Amino acid sequence: MSGQDVDDYLRQNRAEAERVETFRGYWESDKHWEARREFLLRNMSDFDGEQLDQLLSLSMVWSNNVFMGCRYNAELLERVRGMAEGIVVEDAPVFKTRDEIIKQQQSR
């Protein structure tokens, strides 16, 4: 689902669009929200109403990892990256760990 596909889907499904908009955090920029909204829309069919909180949590894990460099255990990151496969985030920040920075400095 590309950005255009998301927009088309939301235009055709106004009730769903309004529902999904309620999940946006006031702190989320448009860029951040559009990516997380696409994550939610791609995966909503795999989570029933009782599991919605789990999907919202997974979407936050994914967006926190992508936009803020937060780290989580490998199994969780593998799961959310699989769920986000195909989502394109333009100009996403690149984060390095302390160990990567030190290794890079030592090789100079």
C-alpha positions in Angstrom: 0.0 0.0 0.0 1.6 3.2 -1.1 0.9 6.7 0.2 -1.5 7.2 -2.7 -3.2 3.9 -2.0 -3.7 4.9 1.6 -5.2 8.2 0.6 -7.6 6.5 -1.8 -8.6 3.9 0.8 -9.3 6.6 3.3 -11.4 8.6 0.8 -13.5 5.5 0.1 -13.8 4.4 3.7 -14.7 7.6 5.6 -15.8 5.9 8.8 -12.5 3.9 9.0 -10.6 7.1 8.2 -12.2 8.9 11.1 -11.6 6.0 13.4 -7.9 5.7 12.5 -7.4 9.4 13.0 -8.4 9.0 16.7 -5.2 7.0 17.2 -2.9 9.9 16.2 -0.9 11.3 19.1 -0.7 15.1 19.5 3.1 14.8 19.4 3.2 13.1 16.0 4.3 15.2 13.0 2.5 14.7 9.7 5.4 12.6 8.4 5.5 10.4 11.5 1.7 10.0 11.6 1.3 9.1 7.9 3.8 6.3 8.2 2.3 5.0 11.4 -1.2 5.3 9.9 -0.1 3.2 7.0 1.3 0.6 9.4 -2.1 0.5 11.2 -4.1 0.2 8.0 -1.9 -2.5 6.6 -2.3 -4.7 9.7 -5.8 -3.9 11.0 -7.3 -7.0 9.3 -5.0 -9.2 11.3 -6.2 -7.9 14.7 -9.7 -8.1 15.9 -11.3 -5.5 18.2 -10.0 -7.0 21.4 -6.4 -7.0 20.0 -6.5 -3.3 18.8 -4.4 -2.2 21.8 -1.7 -4.7 20.8 -1.7 -3.3 17.2 -1.4 0.2 18.5 1.5 -0.8 20.7 3.3 -2.5 17.8 2.8 0.5 15.6 4.4 2.7 18.3 7.3 0.3 18.6 7.9 0.4 14.9 7.6 4.2 14.6 9.8 4.8 17.7 12.4 2.6 16.2 12.3 4.3 12.8 12.0 7.9 13.9 13.7 8.0 17.2 16.1 5.1 17.1 14.6 3.3 20.1 15.9 -0.2 20.5 13.9 -3.2 21.4 14.6 -6.9 21.6 15.5 -8.6 18.3 12.3 -10.8 18.1 10.0 -7.8 18.6 11.9 -5.7 16.0 11.8 -8.5 13.5 8.0 -8.8 14.0 7.3 -5.1 13.5 9.6 -4.8 10.6 7.8 -7.7 8.9 4.5 -6.0 9.6 5.9 -2.7 8.0 7.4 -4.3 5.0 6.9 -2.1 2.0 6.2 1.1 3.9 8.5 3.8 2.6 9.7 6.5 5.0 11.5 9.2 3.1 14.5 10.9 4.8 14.2 8.6 7.9 17.0 9.4 10.4 19.9 7.0 10.6 21.0 6.1 14.1 24.2 4.5 15.3 24.9 2.8 18.5 27.6 4.0 20.8 29.6 0.9 19.9 29.3 1.6 16.2 30.5 5.2 16.7 33.5 4.1 18.8 34.4 1.4 16.3 34.3 3.9 13.5 36.5 6.4 15.4 39.0 3.7 16.2 39.4 2.7 12.6 40.5 6.2 11.6 
